Amino acid sequence: MEQINPSDLKAILHSKRANLYYLEHCRVMQKDGRVLYLTEAKNENQYWNIPIANTTVILLGTGTSITQAAMRMLASAGVLVGFTGGGSTPLFMGCEIEWMTPQSEYRPTEYMQGWMQFWFDEAKRLDVAKQFQLARVEYIQKIWAKDRDLKEYTFHVDDLDVQQALMAYTEKIPKQSKVGDLLLAEAATTKQLYKIAATRIGLKDFNRNPEQGDLANDFLNHGNYLAYGLAATTLWVLGIPHGFAVMHGKTRRGALVFDVADLIKDAIVLPYAFICAKEKMTEQEFRQQILQKFTEHKCLDFMFDQVKAQACYHHDDVESTL
């Protein structure tokens, strides 16, 4: 059989890759030129192939290990690897995912250079934050208007409460003169969307509390971290460090990951966390649902487009290579 060189596996653009894996209680290894994960059953061990050329992120959870040879192949294919707590979320609140990023001297620099041209100007940084928030609202409107599963659970973008929440936020965004004020307006809108989603599924007295332990809160935590995986991949591929945030705190090392993940969280993670909680799905079933929706609605494409648009807007003559 012809051996495939791992460096040839970048043919599929990161923005077009379909797979994001969360693995637990297994060993990831290289075998016969492929990356596999091994699960131990009672009577036999089972090997499963990971199509690394079509994979963006691998999250390694509880009870996992990975070999040096597998890491070498994953790095060559440009796959982002993260170690997490159980269920793809950290074991302790405030603990960041420890990302292991492939190191390459040939990643593009133009997007980083474009980002830097505006980032040190507070007014321009605020303008990009506003553009992200407007794009976030438009994405909610787009997804909620066409997603059939959401419509089955009475999530309609033309409902009065949804329209009022999104329209009010859209009108507030251009008027904000400080990032702190924009964050407050964003938090108030998200709180309204939580209330709308809870009403749709008949969940009374819902409070967003990451440590609450109920299904809706747990699924929100889980789904958000999957979104962080896509955001981290987008930024790594474009060569923009996570610390150069436009909205979240500049002192937080991963703040730009949160900014980019926010582009899709309310449109997909928020409603499906409530829907899956209503259906009493398992964590694995919820994860499969979210990943399916990420692919169906081309979330990674959308993130790439938004980040590149802002970097290119401030960096003329950028020729896209991704």
C-alpha angles and dihedrals in degrees: 000000000000112000115234118221109229090222088064091061097084093084091108109072114238091237089059100044115118107200134083114169132201112190132184137172094017143096122243115211146155118252129170092346094310134100112238137173120221123213122192115226127183096262104018146012118246127209123208125190122233112209094219095179088064097039128099104180139013117195115197113206137175118344098009134135133180133202126233090241091055091049090051092054093044091051091049090053091048096244117159113227125200134182113217142168123259117314091016093290127104119270091230129040113255093023112128125221107257103233121204107202126197110250116227130159090205102064114124119272101189095085093049090048091049091048091051092051090069105022098081091052108083094204093051091046090054090049091055090048089054092049090053091051093049089050089049092056092046090051092052089051092048097047097041089049095056108025107105095197091055091050090054088060091047097255099148121169091211094057111120097241092049093046093048093050095048096040093049091051093046089054092048097050099074092045097059115106098185135044090233091059091048090052091052092050090047092050092050091051093048089050088054090051090051089054092048092050093046090051092051093056097037097248109152126206096007116178123186105237119149090206096047095101098215119128097254093052093043092050091048089053092047096045093046091056091051087053089050088056091057092045093049090050092050092052095044093051091048091046097238115141116235094236096070096085125168099200114011120068115302089217092062111093095213098037097119089056088060092048093053095041089055088067090076108017099089094042097053117001096048100054095037093050088060095040093050090046089054090051090047092232122179120251090255093051090050091049091051091049093051095046090049090053092046088057096040093053095038094237094169091052090051093050092049092048094051097046093044091048092056094044092046093045088063095038114057122205093030110158111205115234098175 
